[in-house]
Amino acid sequence: MAAPLLVIAAGGTGGHMFPAQALAEEMLARGWRVRLSTDARGARYAGGFPEAVEVREVASATFSRGGALARARVPLTLGRGVLSALMAMRRDPPALVAGFGGYPSIPALSAAWMLRIPRFIHEQNGVLGRVNTLFAPRVDAVACGTWPTRLPEGIEGVHTGNPVRAAVRARAEAGYIAPGDYPMSLLVIGGSQGARILSDLVPPAIDGLPMNLRSNIRVAHQARGEDHDRVTDFYARQGIQAEVAPFFDDLPRRMTDAQLVISRAGASSVADISVIGRPAILIPFAAAADDHQTANAVGLVRADAAEALQEEGLTPDLLAERIAAVLGDPDRAMRMARNARAHGVADAAERLADLAQSLVGPASPPPNLQGATP
């Protein structure tokens, strides 16, 4: 008997593709076959998927890019993609289709809806994206990476969490060293968008801390390439020990070592902070669609694991005050670390896979029965 087939439909950004990849790896390990349905742009992001995953490109388009003529062609392009997905599913019927957002997920999810194939969606952020909003009433389950997630009226979600990298999971049980009168690590991460405001605010905020805190701080600051020199020079002029780089390839280690993390509130960053369990000051990206970064921060704030500061009106003095409120109170910092870890979902990939198998019932093989590994 052939192994059941899972079709994963995902768009071409890391936010969509990483949790899709995590589910693919877990389902392969449980003896399933996996096919990725995406467009040409998404296929370029598929290099991290296991070789056993078949990558199938389908026509897709979005109304948010291009001129009037390009937008007028979108329905026709999507129609071609849906027809292609229908033909592929008739040739090799999947047991389940999973959508992870983005316009490239429309063809496979539409075909699954037409053929009445079990299907679910996974939303990474605290607000459903446009495509997931469209399909939420048309799927059998809505998996939520961020909790709580703002859902349309009448739609219930299942909290599965956002899968994190193996390097992050490996540090889920790492102990936290509370702030004190000794060297303390402060990690500043801003992601690929909107990091400039952190480069503008964080260095003078640290410089404005009380001397008993300032003298003990060691900073690891992720900054855009064009901001690197001025941020590095500021720290050096003020005598603050800092390492500035556009990317840290050992971010999980640095987060583990940190007494405090200052970060944007992207879904992946929030998941990493939660799983490792570190106090955080989150500054949501104001221009994020539907203000989803503010929604992403809600769970950690409610759990007393983080503070969220809005960009509007934020000054170095105010940020310095909030940094001092955490680093100057070891008991509170320790409590925030514990609360963050309690909020984290280290086994999100397994939860997603369990949900997937529950939707197809006994037709799915028991976990690890066939021993396939990614």
Secondary structure, DSSP 8 states (H G I E B T S, - for coil): ----EEEEE--SSHHHHHHHHHHHHHHHHTT-EEEEEE-HHHHTTGGGS-TTSEEEE-----TTSS-HHHHHTHHHHHHHHHHHHHHHHHHS--SEEEE-SSGGGHHHHHHHHHHT--EEEEE-SSB--HHHHHHGGGSSEEEESSSS-B--TT---EE------HHHHTTTT-------SS-EEEEEE--SSSTHHHHHHHHHHHHTS-HHHHTTEEEEEE--GGGHHHHHHHHHHTT-EEEEES--TTHHHHHHH-SEEEE---HHHHHHHHHHT--EEE---TTSGGGHHHHHHHHHHHTTSEEE--STT--HHHHHHHHHHHHT-HHHHHHHHHHHHHH--TTHHHHHHHHHHHHHGGGS--TTSS----
